Structures are given as structure tokens and as C-alpha cells.
Amino acid sequence: MIDTALPKLALSVRQPWTWAIVHAGKPVENRDWKRGNPGLKFRGPVCLHASAGMTRAEYADARHFILSIGIADVPAFEDLQRGGIVGATNIVDVVTAHDSDWFFGPVGLVLEDTRPVDFIPVVGALGFFDWRPRVIRAATSKPRDGKGLFDV
């Protein structure tokens, strides 16, 4: 059963960055969006979708950064949920500078009131997307082979 109280729109973020937003207090999501991207105007509630794809190199780089700023409890590669909704947050601003260690731009979505939600398997998409029609009825949240649900 889908929680109808969740926001209609979602934004995909690769792991372990999604975990950092939901569980480690990451207050800003970095994007390389160019001027004119409609996402730059978005403010409001959004679900956080953990992308299905994540290479071991991406994981290692992100984990190194997360550890370097004092977060000591990064889950193992195999333990991160991927390919679905894992949280909800509010985008309250879009900035090109931010005093957080988490900001490295060039654009940052400023997040508030972030919370975890029960995992909902969903096929992701670029930008903001309506996630409800993309729910997967039978899938695993943590692939055993180390690949995302849709990796080739």
C-alpha cells in the first residue's frame, strides 16, 4: 500500500548520498543544473529516490568524503537500499553558495524536515518525477550481486 501522504514528486539521488541526506543530516543536495532548468524554481515537499545504480568507485569516493567530515557510520555498499523511495524532505531554497561542508555545487537544493520512509521500490527518472506510476510491484531493495535493479 502506497502512503498517500507522501509528496507526489520525487528526486533521484545516488547512494550513499541519499543515505547521508536521510540519516546523516546532509542539508543540501548538489546539482549541476544549468540556468533555465525548471528544477531551479522548485520549492516544496519531495520524496527522495535512491537510484538503482551505484558503482563501487562512486561508493568509495562518497564514503571517503562522508568520513572526512566526521560522519563515522556509513553503511556498507551491500546494505544501502537502492531503486526506490527511502525518504521525504522539503526543498526550501536553491543556492549557488552554502556554508555547509556538504556543499560543492555548482547548485545546491537546500533541504529541511528530512525524514526516512519505508522503502518503496520505484523506477527512477531524471529531474523531478511523479513516482506513483513507476512503483515496481515485485523487486528487492538490496541486490545480492552488488548491482542496481536496472544496471546492465
Buried (B, 14 or more C-beta within 10 A) or exposed (E): EEEEEBBBBBBBBBBBBBBBBBBBEBBBBBBEBEEEBEBEEBEEBBBBBBBBBBBEEBBEEBBEBBEEEEBEEBBEBEEBBBBBBBBBBBBEEBBEEBEBBBBEEEBBBBBEEBEBBEBBBBBBBEBBBEBBEBBBEEBEBBBEEEBBBBBE
